[in-house]
Amino acid sequence: MSQQQAVSKRTTPPFRADQVGSFLRPQALKEAREQHQQGKITKEELRKIEDREIKLLVEKQKEIGLQAVTDGEFRRTWWHLDFIEVLEGIRVYEFEVKGLFNGAMKKAKGYTVASKLAFPKDHPFLEDFKYLKSIAGEHAAKLTIPGPNMIFHSGVIASQAYLDKPAYPTLTDVAQDIVQVYQDAIQAFYDAGCRYLQLDDTSWGALFSDDFRDKLRHNGFDPDEMTKTFADITVEALKHKPSDMVVTLHICRGNFKSSWLYQGGYEPIAEQLFSRVNVDGFFLEFDSDRAGDFKPLRHIKDQQVVLGLITTKTGVMEDKEAIKKRVQEAAEMVDIHQLCISPQCGFASTEEGNTIAEQEQWNKLGLVVELAQEIWTS
C-alpha cells in the first residue's frame, strides 16, 4: 500500500496527514527575488521562476504522500501582510521592534485600518491560486490567507495609529466591514475554484497570552469581551460559505526564524472558539509545553482537529511512539475519528524561513504521513 493510499481514509479536508502551508524558499527563488529587487530581471521573469519552483514543490508534496498541496507561499514575503496590504482601506508602515520573537525580529511592517475596508476584485491571490489549481491535479489545492481577526487585532484594537485616529465611528462598524471583506474574499476564491481554504489567525494568541491580555487592557479592552468579538467576526465571515467549500482555522503562537511570540494554553478562548466558530476544522499548535494540555478540546463540537504535534522550529525528529501517545491523550477529549495530524506551523512564515534544513523539512512531513498511516487504520 502506498503512503497516499494509506492516509486516504478521509476524502475531504482536512486530511489525516495534513500541513499548514508554507515551505522553505529554494535557493533559486531567493536569488531570483534578489535579482528582481536589483532590477536585473523583470516582474514577469520572476513570476516564471516562481511558477517553476512552485510546480517542483507541488510534485514533491505529492511524492511525500500528502493529499493537499500548497504553493508554499513562495510568492509572499510575509504569511499575512502580502494579502492584507492589498485590501482597500489598509495603510502599511515600517517600525522598529524590541523584544518581539525573543529578539529575533529587528524591523517589521505594521498595518492599520486607515479608511473604509473592501476586498478588491483583482486581488493578486486570485491569480496565484488559479495557477496552483492548474497544477494540483487530483490533489486538493489548499489556499492559506490570514484570518479576519488579524485585521481587527493588529489593525484596530492593538494599533496605536488606529486608536489615535479611528477610521470608523465604532468597533461594531469596523467589525462589520471586516466581515464583509471576508465574505467577499471567500466567494471570490470559491469562484476561482478553491474548495480548501485555511484562515491563519495568530491574533487569537493575544487572547490566551497573559502579556498580551495585559496590553489589551492597557488599550481599554476587556480580553474576554474581545474573545467573544473575535468569535462573532469569524462566525459572520463564514455565514455564506458555500457548502462544498472546506474552511479551516489555524492558530499558533508565532513563527519567525524558529522563534515564537505568544505562550499559554487554549483554555481562555476555548469555549468561544471551539463551541461557536463554525469552521470545518482547527489546526492547533501542540508541539511544546507553551501550548498547554488537551483539556480545552472538550469544547469541540463536530469539527475536525488537526493536532500540530510535529515542530517546524527545529530539525530534530520526534519520537514516533511519543507522538502516538499524545494523539491517544487528545482522543480522550475528542473522538479519534475527528483528529488529524500535521506540523504545528509552516516551515517559513516569512521568506527568511525557520532554522531548519530543507531535507529536515521533508523528513518532518514524511513522519506526519507515516504517523497518520499507522494511527488511523480505518
Residue frames relative to the residue before (quaternion, step in Angstrom):
aa qw qx qy qz dx dy dz
M 1.0000 0.0000 0.0000 0.0000 0.00 0.00 0.00
S 0.4063 -0.7190 0.5052 0.2504 3.60 -0.81 0.97
Q 0.6639 -0.4934 0.3656 0.4268 3.54 -1.27 0.35
Q 0.6811 0.4957 -0.3178 0.4352 3.57 0.85 -0.91
Q 0.6352 0.5154 -0.3427 0.4621 3.60 0.94 -0.78
A 0.6540 0.5541 -0.3093 0.4118 3.54 1.03 -0.85
V 0.7670 0.3390 -0.1990 0.5071 3.60 1.03 -0.64
S 0.5095 0.6725 -0.4057 0.3515 3.58 1.23 0.27
K 0.2618 0.7846 -0.5207 0.2115 3.58 1.12 0.59
R 0.7147 0.3011 -0.2155 0.5933 3.58 1.21 -0.52
T 0.2539 -0.7932 0.5391 0.1259 3.56 -0.81 1.00
T 0.7210 0.3158 -0.2348 0.5703 3.57 1.30 -0.07
P 0.5453 -0.6263 0.4404 0.3412 3.59 -1.10 0.63
P 0.5552 -0.1795 -0.8093 -0.0681 1.46 -2.27 1.00
F 0.4501 -0.7141 0.4811 0.2364 3.54 -1.14 0.70
R 0.6887 -0.4774 0.3369 0.4293 3.56 -1.24 0.40
A 0.7432 0.1643 -0.1094 0.6392 3.57 1.07 -0.81
D 0.1094 0.8076 -0.5650 0.1291 3.57 -0.36 1.21
Q 0.2850 -0.7439 0.5822 0.1625 3.54 -1.33 -0.01
V 0.5427 -0.6316 0.4453 0.3291 3.55 -1.21 0.45
G 0.6811 -0.5673 0.2594 0.3835 3.60 0.95 -0.65
S 0.7742 0.3614 -0.2154 0.4729 3.61 0.73 -0.96
F 0.1665 -0.7797 0.5996 0.0690 3.55 -1.20 0.69
L 0.6320 -0.5113 0.4191 0.4044 3.54 -1.26 0.45
R 0.4347 -0.6973 0.5047 0.2647 3.56 -0.94 0.88
P 0.4197 -0.7049 0.5057 0.2667 3.63 -0.82 0.93
Q 0.6603 -0.5401 0.3490 0.3879 3.55 -1.15 0.61
A 0.6289 0.5495 -0.3408 0.4317 3.59 0.95 -0.82
L 0.6646 0.4890 -0.3023 0.4774 3.59 1.03 -0.76
K 0.6241 0.5358 -0.3367 0.4584 3.58 1.00 -0.79
E 0.6707 0.4938 -0.2935 0.4693 3.57 0.93 -0.91
A 0.6466 0.5194 -0.3226 0.4561 3.59 0.97 -0.80
R 0.6363 0.5221 -0.3290 0.4629 3.59 0.99 -0.80
E 0.6572 0.5052 -0.3066 0.4679 3.55 0.96 -0.86
Q 0.6464 0.5133 -0.3168 0.4672 3.59 0.98 -0.80
H 0.6434 0.5134 -0.3236 0.4668 3.57 1.03 -0.75
Q 0.6480 0.5179 -0.3132 0.4623 3.58 0.99 -0.84
Q 0.6959 0.4531 -0.2562 0.4947 3.56 1.14 -0.66
G 0.5187 -0.6720 0.3924 0.3542 3.55 1.28 -0.01
K 0.4665 0.7069 -0.4247 0.3199 3.58 1.24 0.26
I 0.7696 0.1324 -0.1190 0.6132 3.58 1.21 -0.40
T 0.5261 -0.6505 0.4539 0.3066 3.56 -1.17 0.59
K 0.6736 -0.4656 0.3810 0.4293 3.54 -1.33 0.17
E 0.6443 0.5268 -0.3139 0.4569 3.56 1.05 -0.81
E 0.6491 0.5073 -0.3121 0.4732 3.59 1.01 -0.78
L 0.6247 0.5246 -0.3305 0.4747 3.55 1.06 -0.77
R 0.6614 0.5162 -0.3208 0.4396 3.58 0.88 -0.88
K 0.6190 0.5394 -0.3474 0.4530 3.60 1.02 -0.71
I 0.6511 0.4943 -0.3081 0.4867 3.57 1.02 -0.79
E 0.6211 0.5266 -0.3371 0.4726 3.59 1.03 -0.78
D 0.6341 0.5353 -0.3243 0.4541 3.57 0.94 -0.90
R 0.6720 0.5076 -0.2962 0.4505 3.56 0.87 -0.96
E 0.6996 0.4686 -0.2761 0.4635 3.58 0.87 -0.96
I 0.6233 0.5225 -0.3394 0.4726 3.59 1.08 -0.66
K 0.6355 0.5266 -0.3329 0.4561 3.59 0.98 -0.79
L 0.6446 0.5071 -0.3134 0.4786 3.60 0.99 -0.84
L 0.6447 0.5285 -0.3122 0.4556 3.58 1.02 -0.84
V 0.6506 0.5207 -0.3131 0.4556 3.56 0.92 -0.91
E 0.6491 0.5112 -0.3185 0.4646 3.58 0.94 -0.83
K 0.6434 0.5173 -0.3202 0.4646 3.58 1.02 -0.77
Q 0.6380 0.5213 -0.3300 0.4608 3.58 0.99 -0.77
K 0.6333 0.5190 -0.3248 0.4735 3.56 1.04 -0.77
E 0.6609 0.5292 -0.3014 0.4386 3.56 0.92 -0.95
I 0.6802 0.5061 -0.2979 0.4388 3.59 0.98 -0.84
G 0.5924 -0.6212 0.3366 0.3870 3.57 1.28 -0.28
L 0.4407 0.6910 -0.4623 0.3386 3.60 1.23 0.29
Q 0.3848 -0.7235 0.5264 0.2266 3.57 -1.08 0.69
A 0.7336 0.2958 -0.1967 0.5794 3.59 1.24 -0.41
V 0.1396 -0.7897 0.5944 0.0608 3.56 -0.99 0.86
T 0.1672 -0.7609 0.6183 0.1034 3.55 -1.20 0.63
D 0.5374 -0.6000 0.4683 0.3633 3.57 -1.28 0.08
G 0.5313 -0.6687 0.3825 0.3526 3.57 1.29 0.27
E 0.4167 -0.6935 0.4592 0.3668 3.57 1.39 -0.03
F 0.2133 0.8379 -0.4766 0.1591 3.58 1.21 0.62
R 0.6813 0.4802 -0.3049 0.4608 3.62 1.10 -0.49
R 0.6509 0.5543 -0.2984 0.4243 3.59 1.28 -0.21
T 0.3991 -0.6530 0.5842 0.2700 3.50 -1.36 0.39
W 0.7705 0.1135 -0.0323 0.6264 3.54 1.05 -0.92
W 0.5888 -0.6031 0.4074 0.3517 3.55 -1.15 0.62
H 0.7898 0.3226 -0.1390 0.5028 3.57 1.12 -0.69
L 0.6763 0.5615 -0.3122 0.3602 3.55 0.85 -1.00
D 0.6221 0.5654 -0.3530 0.4108 3.60 0.97 -0.78
F 0.6626 0.4670 -0.3006 0.5025 3.58 1.13 -0.59
I 0.7199 0.4869 -0.2619 0.4196 3.56 0.77 -1.07
E 0.6739 0.5362 -0.3214 0.3937 3.60 0.87 -0.89
V 0.6411 0.5263 -0.3257 0.4538 3.61 1.21 -0.39
L 0.5272 0.6361 -0.4140 0.3821 3.59 1.21 -0.34
E 0.5046 -0.6308 0.4916 0.3253 3.56 -1.07 0.71
G 0.7694 0.3572 -0.2650 0.4585 3.58 -0.95 0.89
I 0.6226 0.5363 -0.3385 0.4584 3.60 1.29 -0.10
R 0.1204 -0.7603 0.6337 0.0770 3.57 -1.05 0.84
V 0.2010 -0.7861 0.5793 0.0780 3.56 -0.85 1.06
Y 0.0204 0.7949 -0.6053 0.0364 3.56 -1.06 0.76
E 0.4080 -0.6915 0.5358 0.2613 3.57 -1.20 0.47
F 0.0313 0.7993 -0.5995 0.0249 3.56 -1.13 0.62
E 0.5003 -0.6171 0.5145 0.3228 3.53 -1.29 0.44
V 0.1784 -0.7886 0.5795 0.1023 3.57 -1.02 0.74
K 0.1425 -0.7761 0.6100 0.0726 3.52 -1.18 0.65
G 0.8675 0.1298 -0.1074 0.4680 3.53 -0.77 1.05
L 0.4978 0.6560 -0.4500 0.3454 3.61 1.19 -0.13
F 0.8316 0.0815 -0.1126 0.5377 3.54 -1.07 0.83
N 0.6402 -0.5740 0.3071 0.4078 3.53 0.94 1.03
G 0.7296 -0.4483 0.2247 0.4650 3.55 1.06 0.83
A 0.4841 0.6877 -0.4311 0.3269 3.61 1.27 -0.08
M 0.7269 0.3715 -0.2219 0.5332 3.59 1.13 -0.63
K 0.1986 -0.8031 0.5565 0.0774 3.57 -0.79 1.07
K 0.7866 0.0761 -0.0232 0.6123 3.57 1.01 -0.85
A 0.0233 -0.8024 0.5963 -0.0080 3.55 -1.10 0.61
K 0.3620 -0.6657 0.5913 0.2759 3.50 -1.39 0.10
G 0.1585 -0.7720 0.6100 0.0826 3.51 -0.94 0.93
Y 0.1682 -0.7711 0.6019 0.1218 3.55 -1.29 0.11
T 0.0866 -0.7815 0.6167 0.0374 3.50 -1.22 0.56
V 0.4824 -0.6152 0.5240 0.3381 3.55 -1.23 0.43
A 0.0983 -0.8482 0.5204 -0.0053 3.55 -0.41 1.28
S 0.7874 0.0171 -0.0016 0.6162 3.59 1.22 -0.40
K 0.7790 -0.3475 0.2243 0.4713 3.58 -1.26 -0.08
L 0.3621 -0.7601 0.5099 0.1765 3.55 -0.83 1.05
A 0.1385 0.7645 -0.6247 0.0777 3.54 -1.21 0.65
F 0.4094 -0.6815 0.5471 0.2620 3.55 -1.22 0.55
P 0.3443 -0.7611 0.5073 0.2119 3.62 -0.60 1.08
K 0.5134 -0.6741 0.4422 0.2941 3.57 -0.91 0.91
D 0.7275 0.3851 -0.2331 0.5178 3.58 1.21 -0.46
H 0.1613 0.8041 -0.5555 0.1372 3.59 1.08 0.64
P 0.5070 -0.7007 0.4084 0.2919 3.63 -0.73 1.01
F 0.5708 0.6046 -0.3880 0.3976 3.61 1.13 -0.48
L 0.5574 0.6072 -0.3901 0.4105 3.59 1.20 -0.44
E 0.6895 0.4429 -0.2730 0.5039 3.59 0.90 -0.92
D 0.6006 0.5587 -0.3582 0.4459 3.59 1.06 -0.71
F 0.6783 0.4826 -0.3002 0.4657 3.57 0.93 -0.88
K 0.6239 0.5544 -0.3525 0.4232 3.60 0.93 -0.81
Y 0.6315 0.5137 -0.3401 0.4709 3.59 1.03 -0.70
L 0.6422 0.5132 -0.3266 0.4665 3.59 0.90 -0.88
K 0.6423 0.5333 -0.3162 0.4506 3.58 0.91 -0.92
S 0.6692 0.5374 -0.2972 0.4184 3.56 0.98 -0.88
I 0.7593 0.3473 -0.1962 0.5142 3.60 1.15 -0.52
A 0.4968 0.6864 -0.4151 0.3312 3.59 1.26 -0.07
G 0.2677 -0.7808 0.5215 0.2161 3.57 1.12 -0.58
E 0.8078 -0.2184 0.1838 0.5157 3.57 -0.90 -0.97
H 0.5463 0.6093 -0.4019 0.4109 3.60 1.25 -0.12
A 0.5393 -0.6003 0.4772 0.3479 3.55 -1.22 0.50
A 0.2769 -0.7413 0.5899 0.1609 3.57 -0.86 0.99
K 0.1393 -0.8303 0.5389 0.0275 3.54 -0.35 1.28
L 0.1564 -0.7783 0.6044 0.0664 3.56 -0.87 1.02
T 0.1419 -0.7776 0.6079 0.0752 3.56 -0.98 0.87
I 0.0647 0.7693 -0.6333 0.0532 3.56 -0.96 0.93
P 0.5735 -0.5735 0.4326 0.3938 3.62 -1.14 0.43
G 0.4923 -0.6862 0.4608 0.2727 3.56 -1.07 0.79
P 0.7135 -0.5018 0.2948 0.3902 3.59 -1.25 0.40
N 0.6830 0.4957 -0.3126 0.4360 3.60 1.00 -0.67
M 0.4612 0.6276 -0.4656 0.4203 3.57 1.27 0.04
I 0.6659 0.4570 -0.2924 0.5120 3.57 1.15 -0.60
F 0.6824 0.4969 -0.3033 0.4420 3.57 0.84 -0.96
H 0.6981 0.4431 -0.2775 0.4892 3.60 1.00 -0.77
S 0.7974 0.3396 -0.1902 0.4612 3.59 0.32 -1.23
G 0.7421 0.4223 -0.2290 0.4675 3.58 1.08 -0.65
V 0.7656 0.3097 -0.1670 0.5385 3.58 1.27 -0.25
I 0.8488 0.2361 -0.1432 0.4510 3.60 -0.01 -1.25
A 0.7308 0.3400 -0.2402 0.5410 3.61 1.21 -0.33
S 0.5646 0.5938 -0.3730 0.4352 3.57 1.31 0.21
Q 0.3469 -0.7482 0.5260 0.2079 3.57 -0.50 1.15
A 0.5965 0.5683 -0.3539 0.4427 3.57 1.11 -0.70
Y 0.6764 0.4670 -0.2959 0.4867 3.59 0.97 -0.80
L 0.6679 0.5105 -0.3140 0.4412 3.57 0.87 -0.89
D 0.6474 0.5099 -0.3118 0.4730 3.58 1.13 -0.66
K 0.8035 0.0572 0.0092 0.5925 3.56 1.08 -0.76
P 0.1468 -0.8338 0.5269 0.0753 3.61 0.30 1.21
A 0.3581 -0.7423 0.5314 0.1959 3.56 -0.99 0.88
Y 0.7382 0.2980 -0.1825 0.5771 3.59 1.31 -0.25
P 0.5856 -0.6144 0.3949 0.3516 3.60 -1.09 0.60
T 0.8059 0.0586 -0.0118 0.5891 3.60 1.09 -0.70
L 0.6257 -0.5137 0.4215 0.4086 3.57 -1.30 0.26
T 0.6011 0.5693 -0.3564 0.4330 3.58 1.07 -0.69
D 0.6569 0.5237 -0.3064 0.4477 3.56 0.99 -0.86
V 0.6882 0.4569 -0.2955 0.4799 3.59 0.86 -0.89
A 0.6173 0.5445 -0.3454 0.4508 3.59 1.04 -0.71
Q 0.6415 0.5329 -0.3248 0.4461 3.59 0.98 -0.83
D 0.6882 0.4666 -0.2932 0.4719 3.58 0.97 -0.78
I 0.5826 0.5409 -0.3745 0.4772 3.60 1.13 -0.54
V 0.6242 0.5341 -0.3249 0.4685 3.56 1.00 -0.85
Q 0.6717 0.4999 -0.3006 0.4567 3.59 0.88 -0.92
V 0.5961 0.5596 -0.3544 0.4537 3.59 1.03 -0.77
Y 0.7372 0.4296 -0.2411 0.4625 3.57 0.81 -0.98
Q 0.5856 0.5364 -0.3788 0.4752 3.59 1.09 -0.50
D 0.6700 0.4879 -0.2906 0.4782 3.57 0.97 -0.87
A 0.6481 0.5204 -0.3185 0.4558 3.58 0.99 -0.85
I 0.6517 0.5196 -0.3201 0.4504 3.59 0.87 -0.92
Q 0.6738 0.4818 -0.3013 0.4723 3.59 0.91 -0.86
A 0.6453 0.5277 -0.3225 0.4485 3.59 0.99 -0.81
F 0.6752 0.4689 -0.2971 0.4858 3.59 0.95 -0.82
Y 0.5989 0.5438 -0.3576 0.4667 3.58 1.08 -0.66
D 0.6684 0.5037 -0.2919 0.4629 3.58 0.91 -0.94
A 0.6590 0.4924 -0.2955 0.4858 3.58 1.21 -0.56
G 0.6528 -0.5505 0.2975 0.4270 3.58 1.30 0.01
C 0.4791 0.6840 -0.4347 0.3372 3.59 1.26 0.05
R 0.0407 -0.7968 0.6029 0.0005 3.54 -0.91 1.02
Y 0.7346 0.2775 -0.2006 0.5858 3.59 1.31 0.05
L 0.0582 0.8129 -0.5664 0.1224 3.53 -0.20 1.37
Q 0.1256 -0.7858 0.6028 0.0581 3.56 -0.94 0.92
L 0.2246 -0.7470 0.6140 0.1203 3.55 -0.90 1.00
D 0.1772 -0.7689 0.6078 0.0899 3.58 -0.62 1.13
D 0.0953 0.8311 -0.5352 0.1175 3.59 -0.43 1.16
T 0.0828 -0.8347 0.5443 0.0060 3.56 0.25 1.29
S 0.4847 0.6812 -0.4375 0.3310 3.60 1.21 -0.27
W 0.5457 0.6031 -0.4071 0.4156 3.62 1.14 -0.44
G 0.5626 0.6201 -0.3754 0.3975 3.57 1.20 -0.53
A 0.6121 0.5602 -0.3468 0.4373 3.57 1.12 -0.62
L 0.6785 0.5055 -0.2820 0.4524 3.57 1.21 -0.44
F 0.7375 0.3187 -0.2594 0.5358 3.59 1.23 -0.06
S 0.5706 0.5539 -0.3854 0.4681 3.58 1.31 0.10
D 0.4774 -0.7002 0.4475 0.2856 3.61 -0.63 1.09
D 0.6501 0.5296 -0.3214 0.4399 3.60 0.91 -0.90
F 0.7318 0.4228 -0.2469 0.4741 3.57 0.85 -0.93
R 0.5675 0.5487 -0.3902 0.4739 3.59 1.15 -0.41
D 0.6277 0.5250 -0.3269 0.4727 3.58 1.07 -0.73
K 0.6376 0.5266 -0.3266 0.4578 3.58 1.02 -0.78
L 0.6352 0.5162 -0.3289 0.4711 3.57 1.03 -0.75
R 0.6335 0.5168 -0.3284 0.4731 3.59 0.99 -0.80
H 0.6268 0.5419 -0.3301 0.4523 3.57 1.03 -0.83
N 0.6972 0.4477 -0.2630 0.4943 3.58 1.10 -0.69
G 0.6144 -0.6027 0.3279 0.3896 3.57 1.29 0.11
F 0.6163 0.5531 -0.3444 0.4424 3.58 1.23 0.30
D 0.3929 -0.6874 0.5617 0.2401 3.55 -1.12 0.76
P 0.4394 -0.7258 0.4553 0.2699 3.64 -0.52 1.11
D 0.6508 0.5145 -0.3271 0.4526 3.61 1.01 -0.72
E 0.6377 0.5003 -0.3226 0.4888 3.58 1.06 -0.72
M 0.6475 0.5158 -0.3136 0.4651 3.58 1.05 -0.79
T 0.5845 0.5668 -0.3732 0.4448 3.59 1.11 -0.60
K 0.6523 0.4934 -0.3056 0.4876 3.57 0.98 -0.84
T 0.6516 0.5144 -0.3166 0.4589 3.58 0.98 -0.84
F 0.6136 0.5375 -0.3428 0.4659 3.59 1.00 -0.80
A 0.6657 0.4950 -0.2999 0.4711 3.57 0.92 -0.91
D 0.6314 0.5410 -0.3286 0.4479 3.59 0.94 -0.91
I 0.6657 0.5131 -0.3033 0.4490 3.58 0.87 -0.98
T 0.6837 0.4865 -0.2925 0.4585 3.57 0.88 -0.93
V 0.6355 0.5296 -0.3247 0.4585 3.58 0.96 -0.86
E 0.6979 0.4664 -0.2745 0.4691 3.59 0.84 -0.96
A 0.6064 0.5642 -0.3538 0.4345 3.59 1.06 -0.71
L 0.7364 0.4109 -0.2098 0.4948 3.57 1.12 -0.74
K 0.3499 0.8020 -0.4441 0.1928 3.56 1.32 -0.07
H 0.7937 0.2716 -0.1326 0.5279 3.60 0.97 -0.84
K 0.2521 0.7888 -0.5222 0.2036 3.58 1.18 0.46
P 0.4749 -0.6623 0.4898 0.3097 3.61 -0.85 0.91
S 0.5738 -0.6505 0.3842 0.3161 3.56 -0.98 0.88
D 0.7302 0.4028 -0.2450 0.4945 3.60 1.10 -0.55
M 0.5648 0.5391 -0.4027 0.4777 3.57 1.20 0.56
V 0.2571 -0.7618 0.5784 0.1378 3.58 -0.82 1.03
V 0.0327 -0.7807 0.6241 0.0005 3.56 -0.88 0.98
T 0.0752 -0.7895 0.6089 0.0165 3.55 -0.84 1.02
L 0.2920 -0.7381 0.5840 0.1700 3.55 -1.30 0.38
H 0.1478 -0.7917 0.5896 0.0610 3.56 -0.76 1.07
I 0.0272 -0.7879 0.6146 -0.0270 3.55 -0.85 1.05
C 0.1102 0.7765 -0.6168 0.0667 3.57 -0.79 0.98
R 0.5685 -0.6249 0.4348 0.3118 3.56 -1.31 -0.07
G 0.7059 -0.4266 0.2430 0.5105 3.55 1.17 0.63
N 0.0109 0.8017 -0.5933 0.0712 3.55 -1.05 0.79
F 0.2832 0.7368 -0.5652 0.2399 3.58 -0.19 1.29
K 0.8241 -0.1277 0.0305 0.5511 3.57 -0.51 1.23
S 0.6891 -0.5086 0.2436 0.4552 3.55 1.01 0.98
S 0.5819 0.5437 -0.4023 0.4517 3.60 1.19 0.34
W 0.3358 -0.7567 0.5371 0.1615 3.58 -1.29 0.29
L 0.4011 -0.7330 0.5132 0.1964 3.55 -1.29 0.42
Y 0.8067 0.2187 -0.0874 0.5420 3.59 0.82 -1.02
Q 0.0288 -0.7665 0.6364 0.0814 3.54 -1.29 0.31
G 0.4881 0.6319 -0.4976 0.3388 3.54 -1.20 0.61
G 0.5163 -0.6473 0.4707 0.3048 3.55 -1.19 0.58
Y 0.6435 -0.5722 0.3745 0.3438 3.56 -1.33 0.27
E 0.4092 0.7704 -0.4438 0.2052 3.60 1.23 -0.32
P 0.6804 0.5067 -0.3345 0.4104 3.69 0.78 -0.86
I 0.7637 0.3362 -0.1949 0.5155 3.61 1.14 -0.49
A 0.4377 0.7730 -0.4118 0.2030 3.57 1.27 -0.37
E 0.6966 0.4851 -0.3079 0.4297 3.59 0.73 -0.97
Q 0.6838 0.4724 -0.2855 0.4772 3.58 0.86 -0.95
L 0.7089 0.4764 -0.2653 0.4474 3.56 0.88 -0.96
F 0.7923 0.3767 -0.1956 0.4384 3.56 0.53 -1.15
S 0.7333 0.4166 -0.2553 0.4728 3.60 0.99 -0.68
R 0.7614 0.3889 -0.2054 0.4763 3.61 1.17 -0.42
V 0.6906 0.4993 -0.3078 0.4232 3.59 0.87 -0.89
N 0.3005 -0.8304 0.4598 0.0934 3.52 -0.50 1.34
V 0.2481 0.7394 -0.5793 0.2370 3.57 0.75 1.04
D 0.5682 -0.5976 0.4406 0.3548 3.57 -1.27 0.23
G 0.8136 -0.0434 0.0375 0.5785 3.55 1.20 -0.42
F 0.2904 -0.7327 0.5902 0.1747 3.53 -1.29 0.47
F 0.1966 -0.7156 0.6562 0.1364 3.54 -1.06 0.85
L 0.0002 0.8458 -0.5287 0.0717 3.57 -0.38 1.25
E 0.4317 -0.7037 0.5126 0.2360 3.54 -0.95 0.97
F 0.1207 0.7835 -0.5997 0.1095 3.55 -0.80 1.08
D 0.3950 0.7670 -0.4374 0.2538 3.60 1.12 0.56
S 0.7880 0.2087 -0.1242 0.5658 3.61 1.22 -0.09
D 0.6773 -0.4872 0.3631 0.4147 3.55 -1.30 0.19
R 0.5259 0.6464 -0.4061 0.3750 3.60 1.20 -0.44
A 0.6864 0.5165 -0.2756 0.4315 3.58 1.14 -0.64
G 0.4583 -0.6926 0.4528 0.3243 3.59 1.21 -0.19
D 0.6473 -0.5303 0.3823 0.3920 3.57 -1.29 -0.24
F 0.6688 -0.5320 0.3668 0.3677 3.55 -1.36 -0.07
K 0.3997 0.7600 -0.4568 0.2324 3.62 1.20 -0.13
P 0.6252 0.5506 -0.3686 0.4124 3.65 0.92 -0.67
L 0.5716 0.6143 -0.3780 0.3912 3.60 1.18 -0.44
R 0.4686 0.6745 -0.4484 0.3527 3.60 1.22 -0.11
H 0.6469 0.5273 -0.3153 0.4518 3.60 1.21 -0.42
I 0.4559 0.6885 -0.4509 0.3390 3.60 1.25 -0.15
K 0.3001 -0.7362 0.5783 0.1829 3.57 -1.04 0.83
D 0.8031 -0.2312 0.1843 0.5173 3.59 -0.40 -1.20
Q 0.4247 0.7127 -0.4657 0.3081 3.60 1.24 0.26
Q 0.4867 -0.5937 0.5397 0.3455 3.53 -1.31 0.36
V 0.1731 -0.7599 0.6164 0.1121 3.57 -1.16 0.60
V 0.1670 -0.7792 0.6004 0.0669 3.55 -0.62 1.18
L 0.2600 -0.8032 0.5242 0.1115 3.55 -0.37 1.29
G 0.2378 -0.7794 0.5677 0.1169 3.56 -0.59 1.18
L 0.0979 0.8525 -0.4996 0.1190 3.55 0.43 1.26
I 0.6712 0.4543 -0.2851 0.5117 3.58 1.26 -0.29
T 0.3161 -0.7907 0.4907 0.1845 3.60 -0.50 1.12
T 0.2808 -0.7351 0.5916 0.1753 3.55 -1.16 0.67
K 0.5390 0.6683 -0.3818 0.3421 3.56 1.27 -0.08
T 0.7774 0.1229 -0.0992 0.6089 3.60 1.22 -0.38
G 0.5191 -0.6547 0.4579 0.3035 3.54 -1.26 0.40
V 0.4397 0.6952 -0.4602 0.3340 3.58 1.27 -0.06
M 0.3610 -0.7594 0.5039 0.1979 3.56 -0.74 1.09
E 0.4743 -0.6764 0.4972 0.2653 3.53 -1.02 0.87
D 0.4995 -0.6134 0.5171 0.3269 3.54 -1.27 0.46
K 0.4745 -0.7202 0.4303 0.2665 3.55 -0.61 1.17
E 0.6827 0.4913 -0.3002 0.4500 3.58 0.87 -0.88
A 0.6243 0.5335 -0.3379 0.4599 3.58 1.09 -0.70
I 0.6456 0.5044 -0.3207 0.4752 3.60 1.03 -0.76
K 0.6300 0.5289 -0.3391 0.4565 3.59 0.96 -0.79
K 0.6357 0.5305 -0.3228 0.4586 3.55 1.03 -0.80
R 0.6573 0.5021 -0.3134 0.4665 3.58 0.98 -0.79
V 0.6080 0.5320 -0.3572 0.4688 3.60 1.03 -0.66
Q 0.6532 0.5041 -0.3154 0.4688 3.58 0.96 -0.80
E 0.6123 0.5350 -0.3446 0.4691 3.59 1.09 -0.67
A 0.6568 0.4975 -0.3063 0.4769 3.58 0.97 -0.86
A 0.6337 0.5556 -0.3209 0.4322 3.58 1.10 -0.74
E 0.5500 0.5826 -0.4028 0.4425 3.59 1.26 -0.14
M 0.7138 0.4148 -0.2333 0.5138 3.57 1.27 -0.45
V 0.7852 0.1386 -0.0348 0.6026 3.57 1.13 -0.76
D 0.5763 -0.5804 0.4418 0.3685 3.59 -1.00 0.81
I 0.5221 -0.6758 0.4200 0.3069 3.58 -0.81 0.99
H 0.6286 0.5325 -0.3394 0.4541 3.61 1.16 -0.46
Q 0.6258 0.4757 -0.3453 0.5127 3.57 1.32 0.01
L 0.6259 0.5574 -0.3301 0.4343 3.58 1.25 -0.06
C 0.0539 -0.7406 0.6691 0.0298 3.53 -1.29 0.61
I 0.2948 -0.7568 0.5519 0.1888 3.60 -1.25 0.02
S 0.0718 0.7816 -0.6141 0.0827 3.55 -1.14 0.73
P 0.6033 -0.4559 0.4509 0.4741 3.57 -1.28 -0.13
Q 0.5986 -0.6001 0.3861 0.3638 3.60 -1.15 0.51
C 0.7861 0.0080 0.0127 0.6179 3.59 1.17 -0.49
G 0.6510 -0.4596 0.3889 0.4623 3.54 -1.27 -0.26
F 0.5672 -0.6055 0.4428 0.3400 3.55 -1.33 0.10
A 0.7968 0.1184 -0.0495 0.5905 3.57 1.24 -0.30
S 0.1274 -0.8212 0.5544 0.0446 3.56 0.22 1.26
T 0.7355 0.1625 -0.1432 0.6419 3.56 1.30 -0.37
E 0.6893 -0.5033 0.3175 0.4132 3.56 -1.23 0.34
E 0.5632 0.6025 -0.3967 0.4030 3.63 1.18 -0.40
G 0.2944 -0.7904 0.4857 0.2295 3.56 1.06 -0.75
N 0.5755 -0.5775 0.4547 0.3587 3.54 -1.32 0.29
T 0.5529 -0.5996 0.4636 0.3462 3.55 -1.30 0.33
I 0.4345 0.6402 -0.4777 0.4161 3.51 0.52 1.31
A 0.4642 -0.6898 0.4817 0.2769 3.58 -1.01 0.79
E 0.6422 -0.5486 0.3683 0.3885 3.57 -1.17 0.56
Q 0.6689 0.4886 -0.3159 0.4626 3.60 0.89 -0.82
E 0.6100 0.5424 -0.3477 0.4613 3.58 1.09 -0.66
Q 0.5861 0.5747 -0.3480 0.4529 3.56 1.13 -0.72
W 0.7125 0.4369 -0.2581 0.4846 3.58 0.85 -0.96
N 0.5855 0.5593 -0.3719 0.4539 3.58 1.11 -0.59
K 0.6417 0.5330 -0.3160 0.4520 3.56 1.00 -0.86
L 0.6899 0.4668 -0.2863 0.4735 3.57 0.87 -0.93
G 0.6032 0.5472 -0.3486 0.4639 3.57 1.10 -0.66
L 0.6345 0.5255 -0.3178 0.4693 3.56 1.05 -0.77
V 0.6155 0.5447 -0.3399 0.4570 3.58 1.01 -0.80
V 0.6700 0.4953 -0.2932 0.4688 3.58 0.91 -0.94
E 0.6553 0.5119 -0.3106 0.4604 3.60 0.93 -0.87
L 0.6548 0.5163 -0.3127 0.4549 3.56 0.94 -0.87
A 0.6521 0.5138 -0.3166 0.4589 3.57 0.93 -0.90
Q 0.6332 0.5407 -0.3210 0.4513 3.57 1.02 -0.82
E 0.7411 0.4353 -0.2267 0.4581 3.56 0.93 -0.92
I 0.6792 0.4942 -0.2905 0.4584 3.60 1.11 -0.66
W 0.7899 0.2484 -0.1255 0.5465 3.59 0.81 -1.01
T 0.0358 -0.8347 0.5487 -0.0318 3.54 -0.06 1.29
S 0.7791 0.1910 -0.1333 0.5821 3.56 1.30 -0.03
